[in-house]
């Protein structure tokens, strides 16, 4: 039971932190198009 409560509190804190980020208008996490292009793999950004 203690493990469940600890996990619940950790998840609750993570969700709260993400909600605070949205409330304050921080931009969302964005992917990088340069990673796959640097190694020669084609990606969704029009790779090699």
SEFIZA-3560 file (N, C-alpha, C; in Angstrom, 3 decimals):
REM SEFIZA-3560
<numar><xx>0.824</xx><yy>-1.189</yy><zz>0.000</zz><atom>N</atom></numar>
<numar><xx>0.000</xx><yy>0.000</yy><zz>0.000</zz><atom>CA</atom></numar>
<numar><xx>0.867</xx><yy>1.251</yy><zz>0.000</zz><atom>C</atom></numar>
<numar><xx>1.983</xx><yy>1.205</yy><zz>0.737</zz><atom>N</atom></numar>
<numar><xx>2.872</xx><yy>2.364</yy><zz>0.770</zz><atom>CA</atom></numar>
<numar><xx>3.485</xx><yy>2.640</yy><zz>-0.599</zz><atom>C</atom></numar>
<numar><xx>3.793</xx><yy>1.579</yy><zz>-1.331</zz><atom>N</atom></numar>
<numar><xx>4.357</xx><yy>1.748</yy><zz>-2.670</zz><atom>CA</atom></numar>
<numar><xx>3.348</xx><yy>2.410</yy><zz>-3.591</zz><atom>C</atom></numar>
<numar><xx>2.094</xx><yy>1.988</yy><zz>-3.499</zz><atom>N</atom></numar>
<numar><xx>1.042</xx><yy>2.584</yy><zz>-4.318</zz><atom>CA</atom></numar>
<numar><xx>0.895</xx><yy>4.064</yy><zz>-4.009</zz><atom>C</atom></numar>
<numar><xx>0.863</xx><yy>4.422</yy><zz>-2.749</zz><atom>N</atom></numar>
<numar><xx>0.716</xx><yy>5.827</yy><zz>-2.373</zz><atom>CA</atom></numar>
<numar><xx>1.910</xx><yy>6.656</yy><zz>-2.834</zz><atom>C</atom></numar>
<numar><xx>3.109</xx><yy>6.115</yy><zz>-2.706</zz><atom>N</atom></numar>
<numar><xx>4.300</xx><yy>6.839</yy><zz>-3.153</zz><atom>CA</atom></numar>
<numar><xx>4.266</xx><yy>7.059</yy><zz>-4.663</zz><atom>C</atom></numar>
<numar><xx>3.894</xx><yy>6.029</yy><zz>-5.415</zz><atom>N</atom></numar>
<numar><xx>3.806</xx><yy>6.161</yy><zz>-6.868</zz><atom>CA</atom></numar>
<numar><xx>2.724</xx><yy>7.159</yy><zz>-7.257</zz><atom>C</atom></numar>
<numar><xx>1.599</xx><yy>7.123</yy><zz>-6.565</zz><atom>N</atom></numar>
<numar><xx>0.507</xx><yy>8.050</yy><zz>-6.851</zz><atom>CA</atom></numar>
<numar><xx>0.934</xx><yy>9.490</yy><zz>-6.609</zz><atom>C</atom></numar>
<numar><xx>1.632</xx><yy>9.736</yy><zz>-5.523</zz><atom>N</atom></numar>
<numar><xx>2.092</xx><yy>11.091</yy><zz>-5.200</zz><atom>CA</atom></numar>
<numar><xx>3.101</xx><yy>11.573</yy><zz>-6.237</zz><atom>C</atom></numar>
<numar><xx>4.006</xx><yy>10.705</yy><zz>-6.662</zz><atom>N</atom></numar>
<numar><xx>5.003</xx><yy>11.096</yy><zz>-7.665</zz><atom>CA</atom></numar>
<numar><xx>4.332</xx><yy>11.447</yy><zz>-8.989</zz><atom>C</atom></numar>
<numar><xx>3.378</xx><yy>10.631</yy><zz>-9.414</zz><atom>N</atom></numar>
<numar><xx>2.665</xx><yy>10.907</yy><zz>-10.660</zz><atom>CA</atom></numar>
<numar><xx>1.848</xx><yy>12.181</yy><zz>-10.530</zz><atom>C</atom></numar>
<numar><xx>1.209</xx><yy>12.379</yy><zz>-9.393</zz><atom>N</atom></numar>
<numar><xx>0.428</xx><yy>13.592</yy><zz>-9.163</zz><atom>CA</atom></numar>
<numar><xx>1.311</xx><yy>14.832</yy><zz>-9.232</zz><atom>C</atom></numar>
<numar><xx>2.496</xx><yy>14.768</yy><zz>-8.655</zz><atom>N</atom></numar>
<numar><xx>3.421</xx><yy>15.902</yy><zz>-8.716</zz><atom>CA</atom></numar>
<numar><xx>3.878</xx><yy>16.171</yy><zz>-10.147</zz><atom>C</atom></numar>
<numar><xx>4.127</xx><yy>15.124</yy><zz>-10.912</zz><atom>N</atom></numar>
<numar><xx>4.552</xx><yy>15.296</yy><zz>-12.301</zz><atom>CA</atom></numar>
<numar><xx>3.450</xx><yy>15.944</yy><zz>-13.136</zz><atom>C</atom></numar>
<numar><xx>2.220</xx><yy>15.488</yy><zz>-12.971</zz><atom>N</atom></numar>
<numar><xx>1.099</xx><yy>16.061</yy><zz>-13.713</zz><atom>CA</atom></numar>
<numar><xx>0.887</xx><yy>17.518</yy><zz>-13.311</zz><atom>C</atom></numar>
<numar><xx>0.999</xx><yy>17.805</yy><zz>-12.026</zz><atom>N</atom></numar>
<numar><xx>0.849</xx><yy>19.177</yy><zz>-11.547</zz><atom>CA</atom></numar>
<numar><xx>1.929</xx><yy>20.079</yy><zz>-12.132</zz><atom>C</atom></numar>
<numar><xx>3.161</xx><yy>19.604</yy><zz>-12.180</zz><atom>N</atom></numar>
<numar><xx>4.251</xx><yy>20.401</yy><zz>-12.750</zz><atom>CA</atom></numar>
<numar><xx>4.012</xx><yy>20.685</yy><zz>-14.229</zz><atom>C</atom></numar>
<numar><xx>3.515</xx><yy>19.690</yy><zz>-14.968</zz><atom>N</atom></numar>
<numar><xx>3.217</xx><yy>19.911</yy><zz>-16.383</zz><atom>CA</atom></numar>
<numar><xx>2.072</xx><yy>20.893</yy><zz>-16.551</zz><atom>C</atom></numar>
<numar><xx>1.060</xx><yy>20.815</yy><zz>-15.690</zz><atom>N</atom></numar>
<numar><xx>-0.069</xx><yy>21.739</yy><zz>-15.770</zz><atom>CA</atom></numar>
<numar><xx>0.377</xx><yy>23.165</yy><zz>-15.480</zz><atom>C</atom></numar>
<numar><xx>1.263</xx><yy>23.333</yy><zz>-14.517</zz><atom>N</atom></numar>
<numar><xx>1.768</xx><yy>24.670</yy><zz>-14.210</zz><atom>CA</atom></numar>
<numar><xx>2.534</xx><yy>25.223</yy><zz>-15.410</zz><atom>C</atom></numar>
<numar><xx>3.294</xx><yy>24.385</yy><zz>-16.098</zz><atom>N</atom></numar>
<numar><xx>3.998</xx><yy>24.819</yy><zz>-17.300</zz><atom>CA</atom></numar>
<numar><xx>3.044</xx><yy>25.285</yy><zz>-18.381</zz><atom>C</atom></numar>
<numar><xx>1.928</xx><yy>24.593</yy><zz>-18.546</zz><atom>N</atom></numar>
<numar><xx>0.934</xx><yy>24.991</yy><zz>-19.543</zz><atom>CA</atom></numar>
<numar><xx>0.261</xx><yy>26.294</yy><zz>-19.131</zz><atom>C</atom></numar>
<numar><xx>-0.061</xx><yy>26.429</yy><zz>-17.856</zz><atom>N</atom></numar>
<numar><xx>-0.729</xx><yy>27.636</yy><zz>-17.366</zz><atom>CA</atom></numar>
<numar><xx>0.141</xx><yy>28.863</yy><zz>-17.601</zz><atom>C</atom></numar>
<numar><xx>1.443</xx><yy>28.750</yy><zz>-17.381</zz><atom>N</atom></numar>
<numar><xx>2.341</xx><yy>29.886</yy><zz>-17.561</zz><atom>CA</atom></numar>
<numar><xx>2.755</xx><yy>30.081</yy><zz>-19.013</zz><atom>C</atom></numar>
<numar><xx>2.228</xx><yy>29.283</yy><zz>-19.928</zz><atom>N</atom></numar>
<numar><xx>2.422</xx><yy>29.497</yy><zz>-21.356</zz><atom>CA</atom></numar>
<numar><xx>3.770</xx><yy>29.087</yy><zz>-21.901</zz><atom>C</atom></numar>
<numar><xx>4.438</xx><yy>28.147</yy><zz>-21.257</zz><atom>N</atom></numar>
<numar><xx>5.703</xx><yy>27.671</yy><zz>-21.810</zz><atom>CA</atom></numar>
<numar><xx>5.417</xx><yy>26.890</yy><zz>-23.079</zz><atom>C</atom></numar>
<numar><xx>6.334</xx><yy>26.973</yy><zz>-24.033</zz><atom>N</atom></numar>
<numar><xx>6.127</xx><yy>26.261</yy><zz>-25.285</zz><atom>CA</atom></numar>
<numar><xx>6.265</xx><yy>24.752</yy><zz>-25.072</zz><atom>C</atom></numar>
<numar><xx>5.602</xx><yy>24.011</yy><zz>-25.910</zz><atom>N</atom></numar>
<numar><xx>5.622</xx><yy>22.555</yy><zz>-25.804</zz><atom>CA</atom></numar>
<numar><xx>6.980</xx><yy>22.011</yy><zz>-26.225</zz><atom>C</atom></numar>
<numar><xx>7.273</xx><yy>20.801</yy><zz>-25.802</zz><atom>N</atom></numar>
<numar><xx>8.514</xx><yy>20.147</yy><zz>-26.205</zz><atom>CA</atom></numar>
<numar><xx>8.428</xx><yy>19.837</yy><zz>-27.697</zz><atom>C</atom></numar>
<numar><xx>9.462</xx><yy>20.206</yy><zz>-28.435</zz><atom>N</atom></numar>
<numar><xx>9.464</xx><yy>20.002</yy><zz>-29.881</zz><atom>CA</atom></numar>
<numar><xx>10.575</xx><yy>19.037</yy><zz>-30.261</zz><atom>C</atom></numar>
<numar><xx>10.310</xx><yy>18.256</yy><zz>-31.280</zz><atom>N</atom></numar>
<numar><xx>11.317</xx><yy>17.332</yy><zz>-31.771</zz><atom>CA</atom></numar>
<numar><xx>12.356</xx><yy>18.039</yy><zz>-32.626</zz><atom>C</atom></numar>
<numar><xx>13.431</xx><yy>17.361</yy><zz>-32.909</zz><atom>N</atom></numar>
<numar><xx>14.499</xx><yy>17.906</yy><zz>-33.738</zz><atom>CA</atom></numar>
<numar><xx>14.508</xx><yy>17.195</yy><zz>-35.075</zz><atom>C</atom></numar>
<numar><xx>14.617</xx><yy>17.957</yy><zz>-36.143</zz><atom>N</atom></numar>
<numar><xx>14.712</xx><yy>17.352</yy><zz>-37.468</zz><atom>CA</atom></numar>
<numar><xx>16.154</xx><yy>17.078</yy><zz>-37.848</zz><atom>C</atom></numar>
<numar><xx>17.105</xx><yy>17.645</yy><zz>-37.149</zz><atom>N</atom></numar>
<numar><xx>18.504</xx><yy>17.504</yy><zz>-37.522</zz><atom>CA</atom></numar>
<numar><xx>19.118</xx><yy>16.166</yy><zz>-37.162</zz><atom>C</atom></numar>
<numar><xx>18.574</xx><yy>15.477</yy><zz>-36.186</zz><atom>N</atom></numar>
<numar><xx>19.183</xx><yy>14.245</yy><zz>-35.716</zz><atom>CA</atom></numar>
<numar><xx>19.266</xx><yy>13.159</yy><zz>-36.773</zz><atom>C</atom></numar>
<numar><xx>18.162</xx><yy>12.842</yy><zz>-37.428</zz><atom>N</atom></numar>
<numar><xx>18.167</xx><yy>11.790</yy><zz>-38.441</zz><atom>CA</atom></numar>
<numar><xx>18.882</xx><yy>12.236</yy><zz>-39.702</zz><atom>C</atom></numar>
<numar><xx>18.805</xx><yy>13.519</yy><zz>-40.036</zz><atom>N</atom></numar>
<numar><xx>19.464</xx><yy>14.006</yy><zz>-41.240</zz><atom>CA</atom></numar>
<numar><xx>20.977</xx><yy>13.942</yy><zz>-41.114</zz><atom>C</atom></numar>
<numar><xx>21.496</xx><yy>14.069</yy><zz>-39.920</zz><atom>N</atom></numar>
<numar><xx>22.941</xx><yy>14.044</yy><zz>-39.717</zz><atom>CA</atom></numar>
<numar><xx>23.535</xx><yy>12.660</yy><zz>-39.971</zz><atom>C</atom></numar>
<numar><xx>22.763</xx><yy>11.607</yy><zz>-39.770</zz><atom>N</atom></numar>
<numar><xx>23.273</xx><yy>10.252</yy><zz>-39.985</zz><atom>CA</atom></numar>
<numar><xx>22.826</xx><yy>9.668</yy><zz>-41.322</zz><atom>C</atom></numar>
<numar><xx>22.133</xx><yy>10.453</yy><zz>-42.135</zz><atom>N</atom></numar>
<numar><xx>21.758</xx><yy>10.016</yy><zz>-43.475</zz><atom>CA</atom></numar>
<numar><xx>20.451</xx><yy>9.259</yy><zz>-43.560</zz><atom>C</atom></numar>
<numar><xx>19.665</xx><yy>9.236</yy><zz>-42.503</zz><atom>N</atom></numar>
<numar><xx>18.368</xx><yy>8.564</yy><zz>-42.546</zz><atom>CA</atom></numar>
<numar><xx>17.299</xx><yy>9.574</yy><zz>-42.909</zz><atom>C</atom></numar>
<numar><xx>16.359</xx><yy>9.158</yy><zz>-43.722</zz><atom>N</atom></numar>
<numar><xx>15.285</xx><yy>10.077</yy><zz>-44.073</zz><atom>CA</atom></numar>
<numar><xx>14.246</xx><yy>10.085</yy><zz>-42.965</zz><atom>C</atom></numar>
<numar><xx>13.785</xx><yy>11.255</yy><zz>-42.629</zz><atom>N</atom></numar>
<numar><xx>12.777</xx><yy>11.410</yy><zz>-41.591</zz><atom>CA</atom></numar>
<numar><xx>11.589</xx><yy>12.169</yy><zz>-42.135</zz><atom>C</atom></numar>
<numar><xx>10.759</xx><yy>12.656</yy><zz>-41.273</zz><atom>N</atom></numar>
<numar><xx>9.574</xx><yy>13.388</yy><zz>-41.687</zz><atom>CA</atom></numar>
<numar><xx>9.903</xx><yy>14.815</yy><zz>-42.092</zz><atom>C</atom></numar>
<numar><xx>11.168</xx><yy>15.204</yy><zz>-42.030</zz><atom>N</atom></numar>
<numar><xx>11.572</xx><yy>16.567</yy><zz>-42.360</zz><atom>CA</atom></numar>
<numar><xx>12.223</xx><yy>16.646</yy><zz>-43.731</zz><atom>C</atom></numar>
<numar><xx>12.043</xx><yy>15.644</yy><zz>-44.559</zz><atom>N</atom></numar>
<numar><xx>12.638</xx><yy>15.656</yy><zz>-45.893</zz><atom>CA</atom></numar>
<numar><xx>14.110</xx><yy>15.316</yy><zz>-45.867</zz><atom>C</atom></numar>
<numar><xx>14.438</xx><yy>14.181</yy><zz>-45.310</zz><atom>N</atom></numar>
<numar><xx>15.835</xx><yy>13.774</yy><zz>-45.129</zz><atom>CA</atom></numar>
<numar><xx>16.568</xx><yy>13.477</yy><zz>-46.421</zz><atom>C</atom></numar>
<numar><xx>17.714</xx><yy>12.847</yy><zz>-46.314</zz><atom>N</atom></numar>
<numar><xx>18.631</xx><yy>12.623</yy><zz>-47.432</zz><atom>CA</atom></numar>
<numar><xx>18.052</xx><yy>11.734</yy><zz>-48.498</zz><atom>C</atom></numar>
//
